[in-house]
């Protein structure tokens, strides 16, 4: 029996992109309010570590939830989990406005992390299910670009709201409730019947690119450890350089996020002409150069320049690895593999401040950013040499 797939309408595409922005909202709304939050909880959290965990603890629970989500959607379907996770996201996110202390706030952020793990794994898997080939690559690049652009808006909006109250940005999460009926009525469940996926049901382990998957996961963890230094640590560095200003921090990180979005959109074009590894090499080197510029700067223009270069480099890497995984992974295990990628992204984000803290104490935030820049450029150089030696002429 022939199974016809419904057309992927503009409304479906819009809904997928709208859902994808929830991952950006997770941190972008909160980043500008970190210094103000630290001052508000100075007695409860004198060293500021718990306040930084408000931004990063969701990542730990995304790490826990995303592989489980991948297994669930491969077994039971995509839409049911996506609906429940979106509802939980809206409620747990908005709870931050009412949380009386840091403990309750951290608990709500942990629940939010579980929801994001399910949402981002499922929406990316749906995109890979709905589309193929060049269309898939272009849309995944567009997805990353939209995430970046929305992150820019959330950063600026969060900074503006923080000037009124550091609690105000949490209310925005409640607005995502509108997505629940959109998921129910607009998205469709991909056909996972044996007839529709006859070639995918019996998966030979030898056909699953384990080495490639592990390589990408490790790369993503490293990239996220370094990239997350900016939204978490940069506001405190700018606070030292230029004084207290949530809006200044928001503009700085937004510049980086905007450049990420531009690069992700450009990736859809570059993907037709360059190999995955070539794009990764360019992304690593650009990100590292941007970090080195930021680390050596004490005035706004070079700091913004460095952030834009670093954001552009990272924007080449992240959609690239998703496309690489989606193209090389059989449909029957795609949810689990992309769930693992979500795990890698947020594991790197979670452990970033933990790894960074000892370096900040000993060499300061600019010193840490400089080390990250050197490591990124060096890794890009190693990959370039390897690519030349092993894949000469490819």
Kinemage of the C-alpha trace (Angstrom):
@kinemage 1
@onewidth
@group {chain A} dominant
@subgroup {mainchain}
@vectorlist {calphas} color= white
{ca unk a 1} P 0.000 0.000 0.000
{ca unk a 2} L 1.344 3.441 -0.923
{ca unk a 3} L 1.456 5.993 1.881
{ca unk a 4} L 1.149 9.640 0.834
{ca unk a 5} L 2.738 12.170 3.126
{ca unk a 6} L 0.799 15.418 3.668
{ca unk a 7} L 2.360 18.494 2.061
{ca unk a 8} L 4.670 20.569 4.256
{ca unk a 9} L 2.736 23.828 4.211
{ca unk a 10} L 3.976 27.258 5.209
{ca unk a 11} L 1.906 27.006 8.378
{ca unk a 12} L 3.667 23.766 9.318
{ca unk a 13} L 7.052 25.364 8.659
{ca unk a 14} L 6.122 28.410 10.723
{ca unk a 15} L 4.979 26.215 13.614
{ca unk a 16} L 8.205 24.194 13.573
{ca unk a 17} L 10.268 27.386 13.611
{ca unk a 18} L 8.151 28.949 16.364
{ca unk a 19} L 8.617 25.853 18.542
{ca unk a 20} L 12.357 25.927 17.849
{ca unk a 21} L 12.636 29.392 19.406
{ca unk a 22} L 11.766 27.944 22.827
{ca unk a 23} L 15.334 26.703 23.127
{ca unk a 24} L 16.620 30.253 22.626
{ca unk a 25} L 14.111 31.683 25.087
{ca unk a 26} L 15.407 29.307 27.768
{ca unk a 27} L 18.600 31.274 28.323
{ca unk a 28} L 18.359 34.481 26.316
{ca unk a 29} L 15.632 36.018 28.455
{ca unk a 30} L 17.603 35.323 31.625
{ca unk a 31} L 21.156 36.250 30.597
{ca unk a 32} L 20.725 40.051 30.941
{ca unk a 33} L 19.255 39.786 34.451
{ca unk a 34} L 22.083 37.741 36.016
{ca unk a 35} L 23.945 40.682 37.626
{ca unk a 36} L 20.680 42.135 38.996
{ca unk a 37} L 19.627 38.727 40.264
{ca unk a 38} L 22.993 38.270 41.956
{ca unk a 39} L 22.537 41.559 43.780
{ca unk a 40} L 19.001 40.577 44.816
{ca unk a 41} L 20.207 37.276 46.296
{ca unk a 42} L 23.561 38.514 47.616
{ca unk a 43} L 22.812 37.273 51.151
{ca unk a 44} L 21.582 33.847 50.071
{ca unk a 45} L 24.276 33.414 47.406
{ca unk a 46} L 27.318 35.602 48.203
{ca unk a 47} L 29.657 34.106 45.568
{ca unk a 48} L 27.032 34.181 42.796
{ca unk a 49} L 27.379 30.515 41.822
{ca unk a 50} L 23.712 29.627 42.457
{ca unk a 51} L 22.587 32.579 40.369
{ca unk a 52} L 24.698 31.336 37.458
{ca unk a 53} L 23.069 27.922 37.921
{ca unk a 54} L 19.678 29.541 37.252
{ca unk a 55} L 20.913 29.955 33.681
{ca unk a 56} L 22.745 26.641 33.404
{ca unk a 57} L 20.878 24.090 35.548
{ca unk a 58} L 18.235 23.530 32.847
{ca unk a 59} L 21.066 22.140 30.729
{ca unk a 60} L 21.696 19.331 33.251
{ca unk a 61} L 18.072 18.256 33.049
{ca unk a 62} L 18.056 18.573 29.283
{ca unk a 63} L 20.983 16.141 29.386
{ca unk a 64} L 18.830 13.782 31.452
{ca unk a 65} L 15.642 14.274 29.470
{ca unk a 66} L 16.734 14.450 25.830
{ca unk a 67} L 17.917 10.826 25.366
{ca unk a 68} L 14.770 9.602 27.116
{ca unk a 69} L 12.719 11.830 24.836
{ca unk a 70} L 14.506 10.403 21.800
{ca unk a 71} L 13.642 6.847 22.836
{ca unk a 72} L 10.022 7.787 23.609
{ca unk a 73} L 9.366 9.483 20.260
{ca unk a 74} L 10.983 6.626 18.330
{ca unk a 75} L 8.645 4.204 20.093
{ca unk a 76} L 5.397 6.124 20.628
{ca unk a 77} L 5.432 8.977 18.115
{ca unk a 78} L 6.416 12.636 17.984
{ca unk a 79} L 3.315 14.745 18.706
{ca unk a 80} L 2.103 13.474 22.110
{ca unk a 81} L 5.376 14.194 23.889
{ca unk a 82} L 5.759 17.534 22.103
{ca unk a 83} L 2.334 18.694 23.314
{ca unk a 84} L 2.944 17.720 26.942
{ca unk a 85} L 6.476 19.145 26.990
{ca unk a 86} L 5.313 22.496 25.588
{ca unk a 87} L 2.630 22.802 28.270
{ca unk a 88} L 5.150 22.006 31.022
{ca unk a 89} L 7.582 24.513 29.477
{ca unk a 90} L 5.116 27.391 29.679
{ca unk a 91} L 4.080 26.704 33.275
{ca unk a 92} L 7.517 25.977 34.729
{ca unk a 93} L 9.089 28.924 32.915
{ca unk a 94} L 6.529 31.414 34.193
{ca unk a 95} L 6.885 30.089 37.759
{ca unk a 96} L 10.193 31.943 38.033
{ca unk a 97} L 8.252 35.192 38.388
{ca unk a 98} L 6.691 33.955 41.634
{ca unk a 99} L 9.597 31.961 43.134
{ca unk a 100} L 10.325 33.245 46.644
{ca unk a 101} L 13.910 32.007 46.857
{ca unk a 102} L 16.705 30.565 44.756
{ca unk a 103} L 15.883 26.973 45.696
{ca unk a 104} L 12.357 27.163 44.275
{ca unk a 105} L 13.655 29.033 41.255
{ca unk a 106} L 16.254 26.333 40.574
{ca unk a 107} L 13.601 23.586 40.906
{ca unk a 108} L 11.361 25.306 38.358
{ca unk a 109} L 14.323 25.744 36.011
{ca unk a 110} L 15.165 22.047 36.350
{ca unk a 111} L 11.629 21.095 35.281
{ca unk a 112} L 11.929 23.597 32.445
{ca unk a 113} L 15.094 21.797 31.338
{ca unk a 114} L 13.291 18.457 31.097
{ca unk a 115} L 10.669 20.110 28.900
{ca unk a 116} L 13.256 21.732 26.627
{ca unk a 117} L 15.083 18.427 26.179
{ca unk a 118} L 11.879 16.860 24.880
{ca unk a 119} L 10.886 19.873 22.761
{ca unk a 120} L 14.190 20.406 20.955
{ca unk a 121} L 14.751 16.692 20.339
{ca unk a 122} L 11.242 16.243 18.964
{ca unk a 123} L 11.032 19.346 16.781
{ca unk a 124} L 14.413 18.656 15.157
{ca unk a 125} L 13.410 15.036 14.558
{ca unk a 126} L 10.133 16.187 12.990
{ca unk a 127} L 12.050 18.441 10.609
{ca unk a 128} L 14.276 15.519 9.622
{ca unk a 129} L 11.155 13.338 9.184
{ca unk a 130} L 9.219 15.857 7.109
{ca unk a 131} L 12.056 16.814 4.738
{ca unk a 132} L 14.908 15.243 2.787
{ca unk a 133} L 18.121 16.187 0.993
{ca unk a 134} L 18.798 19.825 0.185
{ca unk a 135} L 15.407 20.900 1.529
{ca unk a 136} L 16.283 19.401 4.902
{ca unk a 137} L 19.720 21.054 4.996
{ca unk a 138} L 18.295 24.454 4.089
{ca unk a 139} L 15.491 24.228 6.626
{ca unk a 140} L 17.795 23.090 9.436
{ca unk a 141} L 20.013 26.061 8.610
{ca unk a 142} L 16.920 28.277 8.670
{ca unk a 143} L 15.921 26.735 12.005
{ca unk a 144} L 19.292 27.628 13.526
{ca unk a 145} L 19.045 31.128 12.036
{ca unk a 146} L 15.579 31.680 13.487
{ca unk a 147} L 16.801 30.426 16.862
{ca unk a 148} L 19.624 32.953 16.650
{ca unk a 149} L 17.405 35.856 15.565
{ca unk a 150} L 14.829 35.066 18.242
{ca unk a 151} L 17.616 34.790 20.795
{ca unk a 152} L 18.680 38.308 19.829
{ca unk a 153} L 15.154 39.620 20.379
{ca unk a 154} L 14.807 37.778 23.680
{ca unk a 155} L 18.153 39.137 24.875
{ca unk a 156} L 17.241 42.723 24.064
{ca unk a 157} L 13.725 42.301 25.442
{ca unk a 158} L 15.050 40.655 28.592
{ca unk a 159} L 17.481 43.515 29.119
{ca unk a 160} L 14.737 46.107 28.698
{ca unk a 161} L 12.380 44.294 31.062
{ca unk a 162} L 15.189 43.824 33.583
{ca unk a 163} L 15.437 47.601 33.896
{ca unk a 164} L 11.901 47.454 35.357
{ca unk a 165} L 12.309 44.251 37.392
{ca unk a 166} L 14.594 41.253 37.089
{ca unk a 167} L 11.525 39.022 37.567
{ca unk a 168} L 9.568 40.438 34.638
{ca unk a 169} L 11.197 38.352 31.833
{ca unk a 170} L 9.859 35.135 33.382
{ca unk a 171} L 6.291 36.157 32.484
{ca unk a 172} L 7.133 35.830 28.774
{ca unk a 173} L 7.313 32.040 29.112
{ca unk a 174} L 3.553 31.916 29.740
{ca unk a 175} L 2.932 33.192 26.212
{ca unk a 176} L 4.195 29.922 24.754
{ca unk a 177} L 0.905 28.243 25.769
{ca unk a 178} L -0.383 29.322 22.338
{ca unk a 179} L 1.814 26.621 20.822
{ca unk a 180} L -0.153 23.740 22.362
{ca unk a 181} L -3.228 24.101 20.088
{ca unk a 182} L -0.941 24.823 17.141
{ca unk a 183} L 0.830 21.490 17.684
{ca unk a 184} L -2.513 19.673 17.937
{ca unk a 185} L -4.133 21.148 14.827
{ca unk a 186} L -1.262 22.013 12.479
{ca unk a 187} L 1.461 19.374 12.814
{ca unk a 188} L 0.946 15.781 11.686
{ca unk a 189} L 2.433 12.578 13.016
{ca unk a 190} L 4.936 11.086 10.514
{ca unk a 191} L 3.917 7.672 9.198
{ca unk a 192} L 5.997 5.153 11.147
{ca unk a 193} L 4.175 2.031 9.968
{ca unk a 194} L 6.201 -0.964 8.730
{ca unk a 195} L 4.864 -0.432 5.188
{ca unk a 196} L 5.955 3.203 5.094
{ca unk a 197} L 9.383 2.456 6.543
{ca unk a 198} L 10.059 -1.007 5.199
{ca unk a 199} L 13.691 -0.269 4.494
{ca unk a 200} L 14.255 1.215 7.932
{ca unk a 201} L 12.728 -1.344 10.291
{ca unk a 202} L 15.566 -3.843 10.426
{ca unk a 203} L 18.529 -1.709 11.356
{ca unk a 204} L 21.937 -3.265 10.861
{ca unk a 205} L 24.249 -1.892 13.583
{ca unk a 206} L 26.996 -1.722 10.965
{ca unk a 207} L 24.920 0.858 9.076
{ca unk a 208} L 24.815 3.197 12.070
{ca unk a 209} L 27.861 5.515 11.871
{ca unk a 210} L 28.908 5.124 15.504
{ca unk a 211} L 32.332 6.748 15.102
{ca unk a 212} L 30.865 9.763 13.326
{ca unk a 213} L 28.153 10.117 15.974
{ca unk a 214} L 30.671 9.966 18.838
{ca unk a 215} L 32.965 12.454 17.066
{ca unk a 216} L 30.121 14.926 16.586
{ca unk a 217} L 28.903 14.549 20.167
{ca unk a 218} L 32.394 15.226 21.578
{ca unk a 219} L 32.881 18.194 19.244
{ca unk a 220} L 29.520 19.662 20.235
{ca unk a 221} L 30.311 19.317 23.948
{ca unk a 222} L 33.617 21.164 23.487
{ca unk a 223} L 32.088 23.898 21.336
{ca unk a 224} L 29.283 24.469 23.834
{ca unk a 225} L 31.673 24.605 26.805
{ca unk a 226} L 33.567 27.419 25.106
{ca unk a 227} L 30.606 29.178 23.486
{ca unk a 228} L 28.623 29.309 26.725
{ca unk a 229} L 31.384 31.337 28.372
{ca unk a 230} L 29.962 34.436 26.710
{ca unk a 231} L 26.327 34.492 27.901
{ca unk a 232} L 27.297 33.302 31.398
{ca unk a 233} L 30.593 35.113 32.092
{ca unk a 234} L 30.601 38.130 29.766
{ca unk a 235} L 27.892 40.106 31.640
{ca unk a 236} L 30.067 40.039 34.761
{ca unk a 237} L 33.153 41.125 32.790
{ca unk a 238} L 31.210 43.999 31.200
{ca unk a 239} L 29.871 44.909 34.629
{ca unk a 240} L 33.481 45.329 35.763
{ca unk a 241} L 34.521 47.325 32.688
{ca unk a 242} L 31.554 49.627 32.190
{ca unk a 243} L 29.405 49.466 35.338
{ca unk a 244} L 25.968 48.022 36.045
{ca unk a 245} L 23.793 47.807 32.928
{ca unk a 246} L 21.598 44.847 32.017
{ca unk a 247} L 20.825 46.418 28.640
{ca unk a 248} L 24.538 46.708 27.773
{ca unk a 249} L 25.048 43.025 28.546
{ca unk a 250} L 22.002 42.178 26.465
{ca unk a 251} L 23.267 44.175 23.469
{ca unk a 252} L 26.704 42.541 23.677
{ca unk a 253} L 25.418 38.979 23.776
{ca unk a 254} L 22.715 39.859 21.225
{ca unk a 255} L 25.418 40.942 18.759
{ca unk a 256} L 26.966 37.502 19.051
{ca unk a 257} L 23.589 35.787 18.739
{ca unk a 258} L 22.650 37.878 15.693
{ca unk a 259} L 25.903 36.915 13.969
{ca unk a 260} L 25.153 33.268 14.825
{ca unk a 261} L 21.801 33.630 13.081
{ca unk a 262} L 23.325 35.177 9.945
{ca unk a 263} L 25.902 32.390 9.705
{ca unk a 264} L 23.243 29.709 10.184
{ca unk a 265} L 21.268 31.174 7.300
{ca unk a 266} L 24.422 31.346 5.156
{ca unk a 267} L 25.139 27.702 6.041
{ca unk a 268} L 22.218 26.613 3.856
{ca unk a 269} L 24.168 28.045 0.890
{ca unk a 270} L 27.658 26.904 1.943
{ca unk a 271} L 26.418 23.357 2.504
{ca unk a 272} L 26.028 22.921 -1.263
{ca unk a 273} L 29.662 23.801 -1.992
{ca unk a 274} L 31.787 22.660 0.967
{ca unk a 275} L 32.175 19.481 2.988
{ca unk a 276} L 30.887 19.230 6.545
{ca unk a 277} L 34.432 19.115 7.914
{ca unk a 278} L 35.547 22.189 5.961
{ca unk a 279} L 32.677 24.214 7.406
{ca unk a 280} L 33.501 22.996 10.926
{ca unk a 281} L 37.156 24.031 10.518
{ca unk a 282} L 36.146 27.525 9.398
{ca unk a 283} L 33.702 27.794 12.284
{ca unk a 284} L 36.247 26.772 14.921
{ca unk a 285} L 38.908 29.184 13.686
{ca unk a 286} L 36.497 32.124 13.408
{ca unk a 287} L 35.103 31.490 16.887
{ca unk a 288} L 38.606 31.287 18.346
{ca unk a 289} L 39.751 34.500 16.660
{ca unk a 290} L 36.673 36.293 17.967
{ca unk a 291} L 37.386 35.115 21.496
{ca unk a 292} L 40.983 36.310 21.312
{ca unk a 293} L 39.822 39.764 20.213
{ca unk a 294} L 37.309 39.980 23.078
{ca unk a 295} L 39.878 38.828 25.640
{ca unk a 296} L 42.313 41.609 24.715
{ca unk a 297} L 39.772 44.447 24.470
{ca unk a 298} L 38.674 47.010 27.037
{ca unk a 299} L 36.488 49.240 24.837
{ca unk a 300} L 33.158 48.557 23.141
{ca unk a 301} L 34.054 48.521 19.404
{ca unk a 302} L 36.622 45.675 19.490
{ca unk a 303} L 34.526 43.722 22.002
{ca unk a 304} L 31.517 43.865 19.674
{ca unk a 305} L 33.709 42.965 16.685
{ca unk a 306} L 35.072 39.923 18.493
{ca unk a 307} L 31.590 38.828 19.549
{ca unk a 308} L 30.290 39.106 15.981
{ca unk a 309} L 33.197 37.042 14.595
{ca unk a 310} L 32.785 34.401 17.313
{ca unk a 311} L 29.028 34.235 16.832
{ca unk a 312} L 29.413 33.828 13.077
{ca unk a 313} L 31.872 30.973 13.562
{ca unk a 314} L 29.596 29.127 15.949
{ca unk a 315} L 26.660 29.664 13.620
{ca unk a 316} L 28.491 27.686 10.938
{ca unk a 317} L 29.110 24.749 13.272
{ca unk a 318} L 25.793 24.033 14.969
{ca unk a 319} L 23.382 23.546 12.018
{ca unk a 320} L 26.166 21.695 10.217
{ca unk a 321} L 26.411 18.943 12.828
{ca unk a 322} L 22.623 18.475 12.926
{ca unk a 323} L 22.453 18.107 9.143
{ca unk a 324} L 25.402 15.699 9.192
{ca unk a 325} L 23.711 13.499 11.798
{ca unk a 326} L 20.276 13.631 10.149
{ca unk a 327} L 21.665 12.708 6.731
{ca unk a 328} L 23.744 9.782 8.008
{ca unk a 329} L 21.256 8.303 10.504
{ca unk a 330} L 18.536 5.723 9.685
{ca unk a 331} L 14.973 6.906 10.336
{ca unk a 332} L 14.256 4.237 12.956
{ca unk a 333} L 16.965 5.559 15.311
{ca unk a 334} L 16.906 9.221 14.304
{ca unk a 335} L 15.081 10.390 17.420
{ca unk a 336} L 17.641 8.763 19.685
{ca unk a 337} L 20.627 10.065 17.716
{ca unk a 338} L 19.313 13.634 17.576
{ca unk a 339} L 18.337 13.323 21.227
{ca unk a 340} L 21.971 12.498 21.908
{ca unk a 341} L 22.993 15.646 20.061
{ca unk a 342} L 20.641 17.697 22.228
{ca unk a 343} L 22.240 16.005 25.241
{ca unk a 344} L 25.713 16.985 24.011
{ca unk a 345} L 24.692 20.611 23.428
{ca unk a 346} L 23.324 21.135 26.893
{ca unk a 347} L 25.874 18.980 28.698
{ca unk a 348} L 28.508 21.368 27.376
{ca unk a 349} L 26.435 24.345 28.483
{ca unk a 350} L 25.928 22.932 31.969
{ca unk a 351} L 29.530 22.038 32.727
{ca unk a 352} L 30.868 25.265 31.199
{ca unk a 353} L 30.545 27.432 34.356
{ca unk a 354} L 31.750 24.570 36.558
{ca unk a 355} L 34.933 24.243 34.495
{ca unk a 356} L 35.271 28.016 34.180
{ca unk a 357} L 35.054 28.923 37.873
{ca unk a 358} L 38.588 27.819 38.939
{ca unk a 359} L 40.116 29.598 35.928
{ca unk a 360} L 38.184 32.793 36.685
{ca unk a 361} L 39.544 32.799 40.229
{ca unk a 362} L 43.137 32.297 39.071
{ca unk a 363} L 43.386 34.148 35.734
{ca unk a 364} L 40.184 36.258 35.481
{ca unk a 365} L 37.412 36.141 32.876
{ca unk a 366} L 39.506 37.703 30.044
{ca unk a 367} L 42.257 35.143 30.663
{ca unk a 368} L 39.748 32.305 30.455
{ca unk a 369} L 38.288 33.666 27.205
{ca unk a 370} L 41.812 33.897 25.755
{ca unk a 371} L 42.537 30.251 26.621
{ca unk a 372} L 39.260 29.207 24.995
{ca unk a 373} L 40.188 31.163 21.863
{ca unk a 374} L 43.585 29.481 21.605
{ca unk a 375} L 42.021 26.025 22.034
{ca unk a 376} L 39.401 26.696 19.350
{ca unk a 377} L 41.949 27.932 16.806
{ca unk a 378} L 44.285 25.034 17.631
{ca unk a 379} L 41.516 22.457 17.191
{ca unk a 380} L 40.543 24.019 13.878
{ca unk a 381} L 44.186 23.780 12.793
{ca unk a 382} L 44.407 20.120 13.812
{ca unk a 383} L 41.252 19.304 11.842
{ca unk a 384} L 42.592 21.227 8.829
{ca unk a 385} L 45.835 19.224 8.822
{ca unk a 386} L 43.907 15.968 9.272
{ca unk a 387} L 41.512 16.904 6.487
{ca unk a 388} L 44.407 17.680 4.128
{ca unk a 389} L 46.207 14.420 4.897
{ca unk a 390} L 43.276 12.010 4.945
{ca unk a 391} L 40.753 13.572 2.579
{ca unk a 392} L 43.102 15.198 0.085
{ca unk a 393} L 41.208 16.257 -2.969
{ca unk a 394} L 37.763 15.715 -1.465
